[in-house]
């Protein structure tokens, strides 16, 4: 839409370049926007005028909180969503005359109506969220306007699946790699194609064969250099096309002719994709970058200054990124600044992204068609092999997911720019990271179960007490069998077993299936002083194996039992008892006397 014109939206929003204040009617107010002058919001033709008059100032406040310069499209979409509530009231028996009559019953009835008439579920959440958002502003600024029972209802958007937030998922590593490769290729293509400074791009025609063709081509180039654009349907380009055909040549498309001077739609998407995947910045923040966004270069790093409109009073932020080299965020941003310098001179804009569109230069507003064209140009497909429906807002999730994996799921490191709770709910709780979470849960359960599965250590003093009282509290054995356990009848290689046919590693009633050193992780195992020589002999054997086996193999096989014996079992016994056990193990008539046959073949 051209600046200087008014266009009426279905919700009563008008686009304007005027700076006049809106009328005193509270149903009409003005929003100043960053990308399209001003937006006039006109609610005067909405039904239920009393309710509309009550809501209007709170709607105005909500829209202003989108930022000092909300996008006209964003404001229009929000008002359209809120307008659905009035449509619901018109077609239902519920017609609250004033704001205070909008209670939980009305909100829930509206939610049910949306479920039947609201289209796709994600859209239902957004539509319902518009009403809840405005009511939350009411609750903050004038809570007496609402019923007391309404305030708790505003803590959440909806009940059903459509009322629950579903964070966007990240793209897979395969898709991310394809996007990054395509974006890099496009940026390099723009670097090699666009003439900067006083230079001119290489001619797209063989103009040397005809002086008139050369002159006509020069006039078109001069027009672009002077004004920034040349009309594809204007006389200059028509004459160029005519003389090119006379010479048997095909004239370059008007877009390609301007591509030697300005960024194209492919270039902008390439820069945005690359920067989002490498820095994790929000697409809206990247799209709104100023040409002077780089700050404080220092030792291979630079800060990107950007605006996050949803941050209210702290909108201006900075992100420190790598600089130097040819393919770093700092280097590519410097390249973009250089490539768009000519475009800014023609438009007077301070924005970084200025592209050519038929007949004009401007900041890109709707990138949908550009994104589709970019995907088609590079043949990027999704995980199912179909053309990728690229959603630029998922790129930040993709970068965050990759970072989350590289930090091993450490939310404190991962949550840069957010609280840990926000990072967990919106960036970590996505399907792309589910396998990492499941692995973490398995490891956590193993850690939690480890204390319960370790053996019981029975010191000599405890043995004497048990022989006198037969108090088996805390032991995996019944009182009538304590004598068998203490006498050695239930001994295995490294421990006495409380119940060989009730192993936590096997089925009830079946023999224990665990290797002999599994006793060290078994809750049925009871370590007495009598077993110390066997443990010491096994410890010696593992020390010898450390010399013979590769380190990784030894760790996989013996690290856990070795640490269990060395760090947890032996230190529990008095030094004199351990010393006597070492002497007994050393004087044994056969080496490794206490090890089973499989140990010899290890």
N, C-alpha and C positions, 0 to 999 in steps of 0.2 A: 504494500500500500504506500502510495507516495505521500511524502510529508506535505503539510499544507492543506490536505483534504480532510473532510470529515466522513467517517463511515460508521453507520449505526449497526450495532450488534444486536442479536435477538434479545439479549438481557438488558439492553438499554445502555450499552457502553459506547461512547463516541471517542474517536481518535482525533486529537487536535494539536496544533502547534501554537495555539494562543496561550498567553500567560495571564489572561483575565481570571479573576476569582469567580467561583461558581455562585449561582444565585443563593439567596438566603434560605430557600426551600431545603430542609434537611434531607429530602429524598434525592437531591442532586448535589454531587460533590466531585472534586477534581483530584486526580492522582498525577503527580509528575513522574514521568518514566525516563529511564536511562536511554532507551532505544527508540522512542517514538513520541517525543514531545510530551503531551498530557493526555490523560484518559478521563473523560467525563462519565461518571457513573450516574445513570438516571433510573431511579426506582419509582418514578411518579405514576407509571401505568401498571404497577403490580397490584394484584387484588389484595383484599384484606388490608385496607389502608392503615388502620390503627396499628395492626401488628407490624406492618412494614415501617411505619414511622418509629415504632419502638426499637426495631432492630437496626435501622439505618446508621445511627452513630457508632454502634458497636461493630458493624460491618466495615465502616470507614476506618475505625481504629485497627481492625484486623488487617485490612489491606495495607495500611501504612506500616504495620509491623513486618510486612514482607521485606522491608528494606526501604531506604530513602528513595529508591528508584525502581519499583517493581516492574517487571516486564508487562507490557499491555496484554500479551497473550495469557500470561499467568493470572492476571487479575480477571480477565474476561472468563477464563475457564472456571475460576472459583465462584464468581457470581452466578454463572450458569448452573453450577452444581447446587448452590444454595437455593436457586429458583425452583428446584425440584420439590422442595418442601412445600412451597406455595401451591404447586400443582397437586401434590398429595392432599392438601387441606381442601382445595376446591372440589376434588372428586370424592371426598369422604364425609362422613357425618361429624367428624371432629373438626370444628372450626373455632379455634381459640381466638377471641377478639383481641387479646393483649399478650405481651411477652410472658407475663407471669403465669399464664395458663398453659404454657408449654412444659408439661410435667413428664416424668418417666413413662407414663402410660402412652402419651402422645408420641414420644420419641420411639418407643418400642413398636407402636403401631406403624410408624413411618418406616422403621427398619424392616418390618414384615412386608410392607407395601413395596419397598425397594427390592426385596428378594424376589417378588413376583413380577416386578415391572422395571427393574433396574439394569437389566442386561448382564454383562459378565461380572463375576464376583469381585475382582479387583476394583472395577469401576464402582460397584456398590459401596465398598469401603470408602473410596474417595468422596463419593456424593454424601454419604452419611457423615463423613468427617468434616465437611464444610459446615453443616449445622452445628455439630459438636464444637468445632473450633470457635465459631462466633459466640456460642453460649458460654464457652470457657472465658472469653473476654468479659462477658456480662458478669460471670461469677467473680472475676477478679476486680472489676471496677465498680460494680454496683450489685453485690450479692443479694440485697434486699428485694431486687426486682424478680428474683426466682423463688420458687417454693423450696423449703428446706430439703424436701425429699429429692429434689432435682439435682442438687449439688453432688451427692455421691455418684449419681448416674453419669456425670460428665468425666469421671476418671477413666473411662474406657469408651471406645467408639461403638462396638457392637458385640452381640452375643455369639452369633453363629460363625461359620468359617469365613463368611464375607466380612465380618467385623474384626477379624484378627489380622494383625499385620504380618505379612509374609515378605521378609527381606529378599531382595533380588539375589539370585544365585550368581556365583562367579562362572566365568567361562573356563573350560578345561585348559590344561597346559598346551595341548595341541592347537586349539583355536587361538590362544594367546600368542603362541609362537608365530602362527601364520599371520595374525594381525600385525604383530611387531615387525615382521619381515616386510610385509606390504607397505606399512607406514614408513619404514626406513627408506625403502625404494622410492616412494613418492616424494619424500623430502629431498632426497638426493637429486631426483629428477627436477624438482622445482629449483634447487640450487644451481643446477647446470643450465637451466632454461631461461631464467629471468635475468634480464640485464639490469644492473644497478648503477647508481651514480649517473654520469653523463653518457654511459655506453648505450648502444642500441642492440637489440637481439639480431641474430642472423636472419637474413631474408628467408621467408617461407616460399618464395617464388624465384625462378630463374629469370630475374628481371634484366639480366645483361643482354638477352637476345633481342630486346625491343626498347628503344629509348622512351617511347610513349608509355609503355607498361612500367618502365622504371620510374617515370615521373609520377604516374598515378599511384603506384605503390608508395612512393615517397610522400605523397600528399596524405595518404591514410596514416602512415607512420607519424608524420608531423602532427596530424590531428590528435592522435593518441598521446604523443609526447606533450602537446600543448594543453589539452583539456582532460586527458585521462582516458577518454573513450572515443570510439568512432561508431556511429550507428550502422548496424548491419543492413538496414533498409534505406540508408541515406544515399545521396547522390555520389559522394566520394567512393563508397564501397561498391555502388552499382557500376560506376565507371571502371573501377578496378576489375570487377567481375567480367565486364564486357571485353576489356582489352586482354585479359587473361585467356578467355575463350578464343579470341581472335588469334592468339599465339599458340593455341592448342594446349593450353595449360588449365589445370583445375585450380581456381582461386582457393586460398585457405579459408576454412570456416572462421567466422568472426570470433568465436571463442578462442581458437588457436592463435589468432592474430594478437589478441589481447593477452594471451598466456605468456608472451615474451616480456610483458611489462608488470603483470599483476598475478597474485595467487589465483588459482582456480578452485572450484569446489572440491576437487580431489585433493589439492594441496592442504586445504584447511582441515579436512577430515584426517588426512595423514598426520599432520602436526598434533591434532587433538588426541588421536588414538595413541600415538607414540608417547606423548607427554603424560597422559593418564595412566598408561601401563607402566611407566617408569617412575613416576613421582607419586601416584595415588591421589592426585588432586581431583576434585569434583569437576565434572564437565562444565557446569555453569560457571564455576570460578575460572576455568581455563578460557571459556568463551568470552568472559568479561575482562581479560587481562588488558592493562594499559601498555602502551609502547615503552614506557619507562619503568616496567615492572621489576627489573633486576636491581638489587640493592647489595651493597657491602661485599664485593668480591674479595676473597681472602683465601690464599693457600689451597687452590683447587676447588673451592666451594663458593656458592653465591646464593643469596636469598631471593625468592620470588615473592613479591608483594601482590596479594590478591584480595578480592572482596568476597566474603561469604555472606550473602544477603540474609540468610536465616539466622545469623548470629546476633541480630538486633544491635545491642550497644557495643559489641566487639566485632564488627564486621570486617575490619581490615586486619589481615593476618599475613604472616610470612612463613615460608617453608624453605629450609636450607637444603640445597641440592648440589650435586657434583657439577663442577665447571672445568673447563679446559678440555683438550682433546677435540675430536671431531664429532663424536656421538655421545655426548653427555647432555643432560637437560639444559645446563647453562649455555652450551655451544649451540644447540638447536634453537633456543629462544633468541640468542643473538642473531642467528641466521634469519629467523622469522622477522625480527625487527629490521634487518637490512633489506630483506626482500619486499617489505611492505612500505618502505620509506617513501617511494614515489607515489604510492596510492594515498598516503596520508597528506602529502603535499597538495594533492588535487582536492581532497575532501575537507581538509582542515581538522580531521578527526584525530583524537589522541588514542584511539583504540588500536590494539595490535593487529587484530584480524580484519583486514579490508580486502574484499574480493570483488572481482568483476562479475556483474550480472548484465544481461542485455540492456544496454543504454545507460548504465550507471555503475558507480562504485559504492559499496556500502558494507557495513558489518553484517555477517550472516545471521539471519533470524531463525529460519526454519531449515534445519539440516537434514530432514528426513529423506528428501530426494537425493541429496549429496551423499549421504551414507549408503543408500541403496546403490548408487552409481559406483561408489568406491568398491563395495563388495563385488559387484559384477565385473569391474575392471580387473580385479585380481583373482577372481574365481574362488573366493573364500567360502568354504563349506563348514557346516556344523558337524557334530560328532556322528550324526546319522548319514553324512554324505550329501545333505541337501544344502542349497544356497543359504548362507547364514543370514538370519534376521538380526542384524547387528543393533544392539541397544547400547548406546554410548555410556549410559549411566551404570552399566554392569562392568565397565572396565576398571573403575575404582575398586569394586568388590574383587575383581580378578587380581589386581595388584596386592590388595590386602590379604587375600587368601594365600598368595605365594609367600608373602612376608610372614604370615602366621606359621606356615610350614617350615620356613627357614629358621624361625626363632623357636621352633619346637613347641608351639602352642603357649608361649609365655605372653599372657595378656598384658602385663605391665609394659613390655617392650612393644607389643603389637598396637596398643591403644594410643598411638600418637595423634594428638588433636582431638581425642575423645576421652570420656571417662571409661573406666574398665567395663562398667555395666553397659554403656552404649556400644562399645566395641564388641562385647560378648553377644549382645542381642542382635545387632544389625550387620556385623561383619564376620563374626566367628560362627554364629549359628546358621549356617547355610549348607545345603546338600554337598557342595564341593569339598567341604572339610569333614564330612561325617565319618569317613574312614579313619581320619586322624583322631577324632574324638573316641571312636570305638576302640582303637588301639590304646589310647590313654586310659580308658575305663578298664580294659583288661589288665594293664600294668598296675593300675591303682588297686584293683581287686586282689591281684597277686601280692602287692605290698601289704594290703590290709589282712590278708589271710596268713602271711608269713609268721607272725607271732603265734597264731593258733596252731600252726603245723610244726613248730620246732619241738625238739625232744624235751622231756623233763630231766633236769639234772638232780641226782640224788647224792648228796654228800655223805661221807661216813657217819657223821653225827645223826643225820636223818635216818640212815639205815638202822642204827642202833635203836632209835626211837620207835621205828616201825616194828622191829622184832619184839619190842616190849608191849606195844599198844595195838598194833595192826590197824592204825588209823590211816586209811588210804585216800584221804581227802586230797584232790588235785592229781591223783594218779589214775591211769587208764587200766585199773585192775580191781577185782573184787577182793574183799578182806580174806576170803578163803584161799585165794591164790597168791597172796603176798609172799608166802613162804617159798613157792616155786620161783617167783621172780627174783627174790633175794638170794636164793640158793643156786641160781644159774641154770635151772632146768629150762627156762624160756629164753636163754641167751641166743642172740644172732651174732653176726660178726662184730658189729660195732656197738650194739646196744642190747639191752633186754627188751623183749617185746611184750606189751601188755595184752595184746590179743592178735595173734598172727592171722586169724581169719575174720577180722573186722577192720581191715586196712582202709584208711581214708582214700587210698589210691585205687581201690578195687571194689568189687561187689561184696555185700555182706555174705559171709559163709564161705567165700573162696579164699585161697591162699594169696598172700600179698604179692603183687606183680612187680614191685619196685626193685631196681638194682640195689646191691647191698649198701651203697652209700646213701641211698634214699632214706635210710633210717635216720639220718641226720636232719631230715626235714619232716619227720613223721610225728604226729601227736601221740601215737602209741608208744614211741620209744622212750626208754628210761635209761639215762646214763648214770652208771654207778662207778665207783673207784675200780671195781674189778675189770671194767672195759677200757680203762685208760691205756694199758699196754697195747691193745688192739688199735686204739685211736692214734697213739703215737707211732706205731708201726705203719699205719696207713698214711700218716702225715709224712713220715720219712720216704715212703714209696712215692708220694706225690712230688716231693722235692726232687727225687731222682728223675721222675718223668718230666719235670720242668726243663731239665737239661737236654732231654732227648726229643721232645715234641716242639713244633712251631708254637710261638707264643699264643696265637689265636686259638689253635687247637687245644692247648693246655687250659686256656681260660674257659673255653666252652665246656670242657669235660670236668675240670677239677677246681675252678676258682671258688665256687660256692661251698663245697664241702671243706676245702682247705681253710677258708675264712671262718666257717662255722667252728671247726676244731680249734684253730689258732686263736681266734679273737673272742669266742663266746663260751666254749666248753672248758678248755684247760685253765683259763684264768679264774674260773669259779671254784676250783679245788685248791686246797692249801698247797704251797710250794713243796712241802715235804712229801705229800702224797704223789704229786706229779713227778718229783725226782725219783721216788721208788719205782714208779711205773716206767720211767725211761730206762732205769737199770734193768728191770725185768724184760723190757722189749729188746734191749741190746744183748742180753744174755740168753735170749730164746734159742733153743737148739736148732731151729730151722728158720731161715729168714722169712719174713712176712708170714709168720705162723698163723696170724689171726685173719688173714685175707682169704676169701673164697677162691675157687679155681679160676673164675673169669678174670680176676685181677692179674693173674700171671700172663694172660694173653693180651693185656691192654697195650 
